[in-house]
Amino acid sequence: MNIVILGAGQAAASLAAKLRALGHDGGIAIIGDEPAPPYQRPPLSKAYLLGEMGLDRLTLRAPEWWDEQGIALHLGERATRIDRDRRVVATGRGEYPYDQLVLTLGAAPRRLPATMGGDLTGVHVVRNLADIAGVQPALVAGRRLVVIGGGYIGLEAAAVARKLGLEVTLVEAAPRILGRVAAPETADMIRALHRAHGVGIVEGTGIARITGETAADGVELADGRRLSADLVICGIGIAPETALAEAAGLAIDNGIAVDALGRTSDPAIWAAGDCASFPVTGGRLRLESVGNAIDMAEAVAANMLGADAAYVPKPWFWSDQFDAKLQIAGLNLDYDRVVTRPAANGGSVWYYRDGRLIAVDALNDARAYMIGKRLIEAGRSPSPEAVAEAVELKALMA
């Protein structure tokens, strides 16, 4: 069986490695449009952007590993079409036949339109190596940066820039930072962290446009105020890469729609990672995280070889900002109650839905994260009162 994997990120690397570990001895080819072999994305907006991590530590496998495993890497090569009838992927350099195809295409950063100044020089996004190569030289102490977007990418970029000595203002159109992904209690801790490090935060105010003739020189807010800027970073979310799948006639629903096994509407095509949405109780879910990219890719690899086992996510996330680490276990969807526990330089937020523990945010509190993660994955749920009153968190495991 000849397997082609489209997309060369974390999910692709994990899937290829799992196929070989499970004994697949047929062809495996990975096609990616970036020139670099599969690498980690999370450090891009953290240690790599700071200059604390080199490309050698960013890459997921040593160069010789791919040859040893008999996995062909076709890098710097953009796929242009999937011919489902002929079972062929076309690229700018030729055609690749497949028996089974896997789409691990990831996601692309959302950009402001040109009418809002999104195409001006000095306006950046932070998603891949080329983005970092573009923004890194501009991160010079004393310069003025405006970050648009108060999600994790925007906050991480703001933290890096502030550590490098830039004047940083972050603007969030929603009433508060982390509005879609975290409780107000978590947002309060993160906001306090940033303000303590000198980041200006403007919430509840949208962007009218980025100003400048050919290069960005400021950001005009919806309320008429103007922030001067030498550069702008847009952290306004990502969108799943679905164009190829859509053009091929595959089902799309908040990403490339797959069944519980990871198979698309074409039985010869699978999908995993940021680009794929899978069924859960009450609807479909798409997870943007390293953990999901690895776990779902490995589950798809096993199912391609006949495991026939539904993918059950065990979500976990993290975000490094300044010298603080935020760790997240579970999914806080539709939570109706939170319990907070203070800790040195941070604390934890425990999310409940219908009296059941569903997620934990832990800032500088690894113990709370580890115990919360174990409880959630084991399906155990101490009462909110027990969490609030416990002197020692490990007592909750009893």
One Martini backbone bead per residue (centre of mass of N, CA, C, O) as a GRO file, in nm:
protein
  398
    1MET     BB    1   0.092   0.039   0.026
    2ASN     BB    2   0.047   0.371  -0.086
    3ILE     BB    3   0.144   0.666   0.096
    4VAL     BB    4   0.010   0.997   0.112
    5ILE     BB    5   0.123   1.313   0.255
    6LEU     BB    6  -0.038   1.622   0.314
    7GLY     BB    7   0.182   1.776   0.475
    8ALA     BB    8   0.473   1.896   0.704
    9GLY     BB    9   0.407   1.841   1.008
   10GLN     BB   10   0.330   1.702   1.299
   11ALA     BB   11   0.119   1.501   1.187
   12ALA     BB   12   0.292   1.379   0.964
   13ALA     BB   13   0.523   1.272   1.138
   14SER     BB   14   0.349   1.096   1.328
   15LEU     BB   15   0.218   0.918   1.111
   16ALA     BB   16   0.469   0.798   0.979
   17ALA     BB   17   0.592   0.674   1.236
   18LYS     BB   18   0.346   0.491   1.305
   19LEU     BB   19   0.339   0.320   1.052
   20ARG     BB   20   0.618   0.193   1.101
   21ALA     BB   21   0.569   0.087   1.394
   22LEU     BB   22   0.316  -0.099   1.275
   23GLY     BB   23   0.454  -0.223   0.985
   24HIS     BB   24   0.466  -0.048   0.746
   25ASP     BB   25   0.627  -0.128   0.409
   26GLY     BB   26   0.541   0.086   0.237
   27GLY     BB   27   0.487   0.369   0.094
   28ILE     BB   28   0.614   0.705   0.194
   29ALA     BB   29   0.486   1.039   0.140
   30ILE     BB   30   0.589   1.382   0.184
   31ILE     BB   31   0.408   1.692   0.124
   32GLY     BB   32   0.558   2.026   0.120
   33ASP     BB   33   0.573   2.387   0.091
   34GLU     BB   34   0.810   2.381   0.265
   35PRO     BB   35   1.164   2.355   0.287
   36ALA     BB   36   1.128   2.230   0.557
   37PRO     BB   37   1.122   2.006   0.772
   38PRO     BB   38   0.961   1.889   1.016
   39TYR     BB   39   0.822   2.109   1.274
   40GLN     BB   40   0.784   2.307   1.537
   41ARG     BB   41   0.553   2.565   1.626
   42PRO     BB   42   0.532   2.683   1.919
   43PRO     BB   43   0.832   2.817   1.939
   44LEU     BB   44   0.803   3.052   1.737
   45SER     BB   45   0.645   3.248   1.964
   46LYS     BB   46   0.902   3.202   2.150
   47ALA     BB   47   1.209   3.084   2.156
   48TYR     BB   48   1.268   3.141   1.853
   49LEU     BB   49   1.200   3.446   1.851
   50LEU     BB   50   1.418   3.502   2.085
   51GLY     BB   51   1.682   3.308   2.013
   52GLU     BB   52   1.684   3.022   2.202
   53MET     BB   53   1.627   2.860   1.924
   54GLY     BB   54   1.711   2.640   1.688
   55LEU     BB   55   1.650   2.455   1.407
   56ASP     BB   56   1.763   2.186   1.521
   57ARG     BB   57   1.543   2.189   1.764
   58LEU     BB   58   1.280   2.216   1.584
   59THR     BB   59   1.313   1.965   1.459
   60LEU     BB   60   1.175   1.636   1.476
   61ARG     BB   61   1.405   1.514   1.285
   62ALA     BB   62   1.659   1.373   1.168
   63PRO     BB   63   1.765   1.350   0.852
   64GLU     BB   64   1.833   1.033   0.856
   65TRP     BB   65   1.560   0.912   0.947
   66TRP     BB   66   1.402   0.920   0.681
   67ASP     BB   67   1.586   0.721   0.533
   68GLU     BB   68   1.574   0.483   0.732
   69GLN     BB   69   1.241   0.474   0.694
   70GLY     BB   70   1.152   0.532   0.395
   71ILE     BB   71   1.087   0.853   0.376
   72ALA     BB   72   0.957   1.078   0.154
   73LEU     BB   73   1.067   1.410   0.088
   74HIS     BB   74   0.860   1.687  -0.042
   75LEU     BB   75   0.988   1.998  -0.063
   76GLY     BB   76   0.873   2.291  -0.180
   77GLU     BB   77   0.575   2.158  -0.252
   78ARG     BB   78   0.277   2.227  -0.420
   79ALA     BB   79  -0.037   2.144  -0.410
   80THR     BB   80  -0.310   2.155  -0.670
   81ARG     BB   81  -0.434   1.846  -0.681
   82ILE     BB   82  -0.708   1.609  -0.647
   83ASP     BB   83  -0.742   1.287  -0.800
   84ARG     BB   84  -0.977   1.058  -0.723
   85ASP     BB   85  -1.005   0.868  -0.969
   86ARG     BB   86  -0.674   0.825  -0.998
   87ARG     BB   87  -0.511   0.863  -0.744
   88VAL     BB   88  -0.387   1.178  -0.749
   89VAL     BB   89  -0.120   1.408  -0.692
   90ALA     BB   90  -0.075   1.743  -0.774
   91THR     BB   91   0.205   1.938  -0.871
   92GLY     BB   92   0.451   2.152  -0.989
   93ARG     BB   93   0.635   1.866  -1.053
   94GLY     BB   94   0.383   1.655  -1.045
   95GLU     BB   95   0.292   1.311  -0.975
   96TYR     BB   96   0.110   1.124  -0.705
   97PRO     BB   97   0.042   0.819  -0.625
   98TYR     BB   98  -0.236   0.648  -0.449
   99ASP     BB   99  -0.408   0.451  -0.209
  100GLN     BB  100  -0.350   0.651   0.032
  101LEU     BB  101  -0.470   0.959   0.181
  102VAL     BB  102  -0.331   1.239   0.376
  103LEU     BB  103  -0.456   1.525   0.556
  104THR     BB  104  -0.200   1.768   0.692
  105LEU     BB  105  -0.253   2.104   0.642
  106GLY     BB  106  -0.369   2.269   0.858
  107ALA     BB  107  -0.316   2.623   0.908
  108ALA     BB  108  -0.404   2.969   0.861
  109PRO     BB  109  -0.361   3.289   0.897
  110ARG     BB  110  -0.527   3.555   0.965
  111ARG     BB  111  -0.602   3.848   0.768
  112LEU     BB  112  -0.598   4.157   0.683
  113PRO     BB  113  -0.717   4.356   0.471
  114ALA     BB  114  -0.613   4.593   0.249
  115THR     BB  115  -0.834   4.807   0.342
  116MET     BB  116  -0.674   4.782   0.647
  117GLY     BB  117  -0.350   4.733   0.588
  118GLY     BB  118  -0.251   4.422   0.558
  119ASP     BB  119  -0.022   4.490   0.310
  120LEU     BB  120   0.181   4.628   0.468
  121THR     BB  121   0.467   4.710   0.564
  122GLY     BB  122   0.508   4.565   0.892
  123VAL     BB  123   0.303   4.329   0.860
  124HIS     BB  124   0.237   4.047   1.074
  125VAL     BB  125   0.281   3.700   1.118
  126VAL     BB  126   0.267   3.382   1.331
  127ARG     BB  127   0.347   3.046   1.186
  128ASN     BB  128   0.628   3.042   1.032
  129LEU     BB  129   0.950   3.067   0.932
  130ALA     BB  130   0.900   3.307   0.740
  131ASP     BB  131   0.766   3.490   0.946
  132ILE     BB  132   1.009   3.509   1.139
  133ALA     BB  133   1.213   3.619   0.932
  134GLY     BB  134   1.045   3.887   0.899
  135VAL     BB  135   1.020   3.988   1.215
  136GLN     BB  136   1.290   3.965   1.376
  137PRO     BB  137   1.451   4.225   1.270
  138ALA     BB  138   1.219   4.425   1.400
  139LEU     BB  139   1.303   4.338   1.702
  140VAL     BB  140   1.373   4.638   1.847
  141ALA     BB  141   1.473   4.818   2.079
  142GLY     BB  142   1.224   5.087   2.115
  143ARG     BB  143   1.013   4.992   1.954
  144ARG     BB  144   0.680   4.990   1.810
  145LEU     BB  145   0.416   4.768   1.909
  146VAL     BB  146   0.128   4.618   1.757
  147VAL     BB  147  -0.117   4.398   1.878
  148ILE     BB  148  -0.357   4.193   1.714
  149GLY     BB  149  -0.483   4.016   1.955
  150GLY     BB  150  -0.599   3.816   2.260
  151GLY     BB  151  -0.458   3.558   2.221
  152TYR     BB  152  -0.200   3.346   2.239
  153ILE     BB  153  -0.029   3.457   2.007
  154GLY     BB  154  -0.039   3.756   2.084
  155LEU     BB  155   0.072   3.724   2.374
  156GLU     BB  156   0.341   3.589   2.301
  157ALA     BB  157   0.447   3.816   2.119
  158ALA     BB  158   0.437   4.037   2.334
  159ALA     BB  159   0.635   3.905   2.533
  160VAL     BB  160   0.881   3.892   2.351
  161ALA     BB  161   0.900   4.195   2.278
  162ARG     BB  162   0.932   4.294   2.567
  163LYS     BB  163   1.195   4.132   2.629
  164LEU     BB  164   1.339   4.300   2.380
  165GLY     BB  165   1.235   4.621   2.437
  166LEU     BB  166   0.962   4.688   2.349
  167GLU     BB  167   0.683   4.870   2.273
  168VAL     BB  168   0.362   4.744   2.395
  169THR     BB  169   0.044   4.694   2.225
  170LEU     BB  170  -0.272   4.546   2.293
  171VAL     BB  171  -0.555   4.449   2.082
  172GLU     BB  172  -0.907   4.392   2.170
  173ALA     BB  173  -1.232   4.365   2.056
  174ALA     BB  174  -1.317   4.227   2.280
  175PRO     BB  175  -1.389   4.264   2.613
  176ARG     BB  176  -1.153   4.036   2.625
  177ILE     BB  177  -0.917   3.840   2.677
  178LEU     BB  178  -0.967   3.513   2.602
  179GLY     BB  179  -1.281   3.488   2.530
  180ARG     BB  180  -1.293   3.189   2.379
  181VAL     BB  181  -1.081   3.008   2.593
  182ALA     BB  182  -1.142   3.165   2.874
  183ALA     BB  183  -1.181   3.267   3.170
  184PRO     BB  184  -1.179   3.554   3.346
  185GLU     BB  185  -0.975   3.447   3.560
  186THR     BB  186  -0.748   3.388   3.358
  187ALA     BB  187  -0.736   3.664   3.222
  188ASP     BB  188  -0.655   3.820   3.476
  189MET     BB  189  -0.376   3.688   3.513
  190ILE     BB  190  -0.261   3.763   3.230
  191ARG     BB  191  -0.299   4.066   3.244
  192ALA     BB  192  -0.125   4.114   3.495
  193LEU     BB  193   0.135   4.005   3.375
  194HIS     BB  194   0.163   4.212   3.142
  195ARG     BB  195   0.145   4.475   3.305
  196ALA     BB  196   0.396   4.409   3.484
  197HIS     BB  197   0.573   4.423   3.193
  198GLY     BB  198   0.444   4.680   3.014
  199VAL     BB  199   0.180   4.607   2.877
  200GLY     BB  200  -0.052   4.729   2.670
  201ILE     BB  201  -0.419   4.711   2.717
  202VAL     BB  202  -0.686   4.684   2.475
  203GLU     BB  203  -1.033   4.662   2.527
  204GLY     BB  204  -1.323   4.673   2.340
  205THR     BB  205  -1.149   4.739   2.061
  206GLY     BB  206  -1.131   4.802   1.745
  207ILE     BB  207  -1.030   4.807   1.405
  208ALA     BB  208  -1.000   5.019   1.137
  209ARG     BB  209  -0.675   5.061   1.079
  210ILE     BB  210  -0.378   5.062   0.909
  211THR     BB  211  -0.128   5.288   0.885
  212GLY     BB  212  -0.001   5.409   0.574
  213GLU     BB  213   0.139   5.401   0.270
  214THR     BB  214   0.358   5.135   0.267
  215ALA     BB  215   0.404   5.159   0.579
  216ALA     BB  216   0.365   5.103   0.893
  217ASP     BB  217   0.262   5.372   1.158
  218GLY     BB  218  -0.023   5.253   1.261
  219VAL     BB  219  -0.332   5.243   1.468
  220GLU     BB  220  -0.673   5.258   1.410
  221LEU     BB  221  -0.939   5.292   1.601
  222ALA     BB  222  -1.283   5.275   1.633
  223ASP     BB  223  -1.271   5.538   1.843
  224GLY     BB  224  -1.016   5.720   1.695
  225ARG     BB  225  -0.771   5.624   1.791
  226ARG     BB  226  -0.400   5.637   1.789
  227LEU     BB  227  -0.132   5.411   1.726
  228SER     BB  228   0.187   5.397   1.727
  229ALA     BB  229   0.404   5.230   1.472
  230ASP     BB  230   0.665   5.011   1.341
  231LEU     BB  231   0.483   4.755   1.403
  232VAL     BB  232   0.271   4.461   1.317
  233ILE     BB  233   0.075   4.207   1.483
  234CYS     BB  234  -0.128   3.934   1.377
  235GLY     BB  235  -0.363   3.761   1.619
  236ILE     BB  236  -0.666   3.644   1.459
  237GLY     BB  237  -0.614   3.361   1.387
  238ILE     BB  238  -0.726   3.053   1.231
  239ALA     BB  239  -0.753   2.854   0.926
  240PRO     BB  240  -0.838   2.593   0.768
  241GLU     BB  241  -0.706   2.381   0.523
  242THR     BB  242  -0.955   2.328   0.243
  243ALA     BB  243  -0.927   2.380  -0.066
  244LEU     BB  244  -0.842   2.104  -0.182
  245ALA     BB  245  -1.080   1.941  -0.067
  246GLU     BB  246  -1.305   2.108  -0.193
  247ALA     BB  247  -1.215   2.074  -0.493
  248ALA     BB  248  -1.251   1.745  -0.452
  249GLY     BB  249  -1.540   1.708  -0.286
  250LEU     BB  250  -1.518   1.725   0.007
  251ALA     BB  251  -1.621   1.737   0.316
  252ILE     BB  252  -1.724   2.042   0.491
  253ASP     BB  253  -1.680   2.113   0.862
  254ASN     BB  254  -1.485   2.290   1.019
  255GLY     BB  255  -1.335   2.153   0.800
  256ILE     BB  256  -1.234   1.840   0.749
  257ALA     BB  257  -1.449   1.586   0.732
  258VAL     BB  258  -1.469   1.324   0.973
  259ASP     BB  259  -1.474   1.041   1.118
  260ALA     BB  260  -1.398   0.852   1.395
  261LEU     BB  261  -1.133   0.742   1.225
  262GLY     BB  262  -1.048   0.980   0.990
  263ARG     BB  263  -1.245   0.971   0.753
  264THR     BB  264  -1.359   1.077   0.477
  265SER     BB  265  -1.587   1.089   0.208
  266ASP     BB  266  -1.332   0.933   0.116
  267PRO     BB  267  -1.207   0.614   0.168
  268ALA     BB  268  -0.896   0.708   0.061
  269ILE     BB  269  -0.933   0.955   0.270
  270TRP     BB  270  -0.761   1.142   0.516
  271ALA     BB  271  -0.753   1.320   0.845
  272ALA     BB  272  -0.539   1.556   1.042
  273GLY     BB  273  -0.561   1.796   1.273
  274ASP     BB  274  -0.625   2.130   1.218
  275CYS     BB  275  -0.807   2.052   0.947
  276ALA     BB  276  -0.986   1.862   1.133
  277SER     BB  277  -1.315   1.727   1.181
  278PHE     BB  278  -1.489   1.567   1.452
  279PRO     BB  279  -1.690   1.362   1.624
  280VAL     BB  280  -1.920   1.459   1.881
  281THR     BB  281  -2.112   1.523   2.124
  282GLY     BB  282  -2.329   1.746   1.952
  283GLY     BB  283  -2.102   1.725   1.706
  284ARG     BB  284  -1.815   1.914   1.616
  285LEU     BB  285  -1.445   1.905   1.616
  286ARG     BB  286  -1.163   2.139   1.638
  287LEU     BB  287  -0.813   2.108   1.705
  288GLU     BB  288  -0.550   2.342   1.817
  289SER     BB  289  -0.286   2.114   1.859
  290VAL     BB  290  -0.033   1.908   1.932
  291GLY     BB  291  -0.180   1.676   2.071
  292ASN     BB  292  -0.383   1.629   1.839
  293ALA     BB  293  -0.185   1.584   1.608
  294ILE     BB  294  -0.065   1.329   1.730
  295ASP     BB  295  -0.309   1.152   1.820
  296MET     BB  296  -0.469   1.154   1.552
  297ALA     BB  297  -0.248   1.049   1.366
  298GLU     BB  298  -0.209   0.777   1.515
  299ALA     BB  299  -0.501   0.681   1.481
  300VAL     BB  300  -0.505   0.686   1.171
  301ALA     BB  301  -0.277   0.490   1.123
  302ALA     BB  302  -0.417   0.250   1.258
  303ASN     BB  303  -0.678   0.258   1.075
  304MET     BB  304  -0.532   0.211   0.802
  305LEU     BB  305  -0.440  -0.086   0.937
  306GLY     BB  306  -0.731  -0.187   1.098
  307ALA     BB  307  -0.828  -0.100   1.395
  308ASP     BB  308  -1.114   0.037   1.436
  309ALA     BB  309  -1.076   0.319   1.617
  310ALA     BB  310  -1.190   0.562   1.788
  311TYR     BB  311  -1.140   0.893   1.840
  312VAL     BB  312  -1.009   1.013   2.162
  313PRO     BB  313  -0.967   1.294   2.311
  314LYS     BB  314  -0.682   1.455   2.511
  315PRO     BB  315  -0.672   1.756   2.603
  316TRP     BB  316  -0.382   1.978   2.554
  317PHE     BB  317  -0.207   2.277   2.671
  318TRP     BB  318   0.015   2.567   2.604
  319SER     BB  319   0.174   2.877   2.752
  320ASP     BB  320   0.437   3.106   2.700
  321GLN     BB  321   0.489   3.391   2.930
  322PHE     BB  322   0.757   3.488   2.988
  323ASP     BB  323   0.802   3.310   3.302
  324ALA     BB  324   0.531   3.176   3.227
  325LYS     BB  325   0.298   2.891   3.273
  326LEU     BB  326   0.033   2.767   3.077
  327GLN     BB  327  -0.191   2.502   3.165
  328ILE     BB  328  -0.409   2.269   2.980
  329ALA     BB  329  -0.702   2.074   3.058
  330GLY     BB  330  -0.921   2.010   2.846
  331LEU     BB  331  -1.268   2.129   2.793
  332ASN     BB  332  -1.467   2.441   2.835
  333LEU     BB  333  -1.730   2.374   2.715
  334ASP     BB  334  -2.009   2.500   2.855
  335TYR     BB  335  -1.955   2.627   3.111
  336ASP     BB  336  -2.106   2.705   3.463
  337ARG     BB  337  -1.834   2.675   3.645
  338VAL     BB  338  -1.592   2.807   3.880
  339VAL     BB  339  -1.273   2.732   4.036
  340THR     BB  340  -1.036   2.879   4.256
  341ARG     BB  341  -0.667   2.863   4.299
  342PRO     BB  342  -0.412   2.964   4.464
  343ALA     BB  343  -0.067   3.060   4.380
  344ALA     BB  344   0.242   3.101   4.319
  345ASN     BB  345   0.231   3.323   4.062
  346GLY     BB  346  -0.086   3.217   4.061
  347GLY     BB  347  -0.303   2.948   3.942
  348SER     BB  348  -0.637   2.795   3.936
  349VAL     BB  349  -0.892   2.674   3.696
  350TRP     BB  350  -1.211   2.517   3.744
  351TYR     BB  351  -1.425   2.336   3.531
  352TYR     BB  352  -1.788   2.324   3.502
  353ARG     BB  353  -2.052   2.079   3.403
  354ASP     BB  354  -2.305   1.970   3.566
  355GLY     BB  355  -2.085   1.902   3.810
  356ARG     BB  356  -1.843   1.856   3.601
  357LEU     BB  357  -1.524   1.800   3.529
  358ILE     BB  358  -1.349   1.949   3.222
  359ALA     BB  359  -1.127   2.171   3.329
  360VAL     BB  360  -0.782   2.319   3.341
  361ASP     BB  361  -0.615   2.605   3.463
  362ALA     BB  362  -0.248   2.662   3.491
  363LEU     BB  363  -0.050   2.901   3.666
  364ASN     BB  364   0.226   2.807   3.795
  365ASP     BB  365   0.074   2.493   3.835
  366ALA     BB  366   0.158   2.176   3.791
  367ARG     BB  367  -0.010   2.018   3.995
  368ALA     BB  368  -0.290   2.102   3.900
  369TYR     BB  369  -0.258   1.998   3.615
  370MET     BB  370  -0.195   1.696   3.668
  371ILE     BB  371  -0.447   1.632   3.839
  372GLY     BB  372  -0.662   1.732   3.646
  373LYS     BB  373  -0.587   1.547   3.408
  374ARG     BB  374  -0.629   1.277   3.551
  375LEU     BB  375  -0.925   1.314   3.625
  376ILE     BB  376  -1.041   1.361   3.342
  377GLU     BB  377  -0.926   1.095   3.205
  378ALA     BB  378  -1.080   0.916   3.438
  379GLY     BB  379  -1.372   1.046   3.501
  380ARG     BB  380  -1.324   1.235   3.744
  381SER     BB  381  -1.530   1.433   4.006
  382PRO     BB  382  -1.484   1.660   4.203
  383SER     BB  383  -1.608   1.882   4.382
  384PRO     BB  384  -1.600   2.215   4.404
  385GLU     BB  385  -1.560   2.214   4.713
  386ALA     BB  386  -1.315   2.024   4.721
  387VAL     BB  387  -1.127   2.204   4.557
  388ALA     BB  388  -1.147   2.463   4.733
  389GLU     BB  389  -1.065   2.302   5.023
  390ALA     BB  390  -0.811   2.173   4.951
  391VAL     BB  391  -0.495   2.148   5.072
  392GLU     BB  392  -0.438   1.882   4.902
  393LEU     BB  393  -0.468   1.780   4.580
  394LYS     BB  394  -0.404   1.468   4.606
  395ALA     BB  395  -0.671   1.404   4.765
  396LEU     BB  396  -0.851   1.389   4.499
  397MET     BB  397  -0.738   1.090   4.418
  398ALA     BB  398  -0.878   0.906   4.647
   0.00000   0.00000   0.00000
